[in-house]
Amino acid sequence: MDLTSYAELAVLLVNLGDEGRNIDVLRGLLDETGRTEAAARLTRRDLDALSELREELTGVFEAASAGDEAEVVERLNGLLVRHPVHPQISGHDGQPWHLHLTEGGRVADTLAVGSVMGLASVVTGLGADRLGMCQATPCRNAYLDTSSNRSRRYCSERCASRANVAAYRARRRGA
């Protein structure tokens, strides 16, 4: 089971910020990521739980950016206790049988379990340094580094370009 898509869900949830309090925005995100069933079941009650989850996940990414691997693991272990994994075999939308980490319950529970388990899988399989916060000022979006050389420092090409242009201009002013 590839849990990378679940870790990417954690990144998307963190990067929603305050927009994640808007049920239509969250439904759109779930639809875009192929979670149409969850989008249809999403309720206003889920929004508060997901807001709390976003704050907790942000703490994981901030600890990783600070290089505090022990803090990353402590935070993830706490989240794993609060959001236990219940794998189930599923076959929906014409797909072959596959595993889901949780079914039923609130949408917030499903997203929490998937996000936390995905991040735990990345940290144990690849290392905590694969998680981070964008280093472009003023952006503070989270990212998942899937590069082969662990070199990612920005959440997007846009932020990388902006930071590189700013550094170039600063060098030119100093020359």
Sequence and secondary structure as in RCSB ss.txt:
>XXXX:A:sequence
MDLTSYAELAVLLVNLGDEGRNIDVLRGLLDETGRTEAAARLTRRDLDALSELREELTGVFEAASAGDEAEVVER
LNGLLVRHPVHPQISGHDGQPWHLHLTEGGRVADTLAVGSVMGLASVVTGLGADRLGMCQATPCRNAYLDTSSNR
SRRYCSERCASRANVAAYRARRRGA
>XXXX:A:secstr
   HHHHHHHHHHHHHGGGGG HHHHHHHHHHTT HHHHHH  HHHHHHHHHHHHHHHHHHHHHHTT HHHHHHH
HHHHHHHS    EEE  TT  SEEES  SS HHHHHHHHHHHHHHHHHHHT GGGEEE  SSS   EEE   TTS
   SSSHHHHHHHHHHHHHHHHHH 
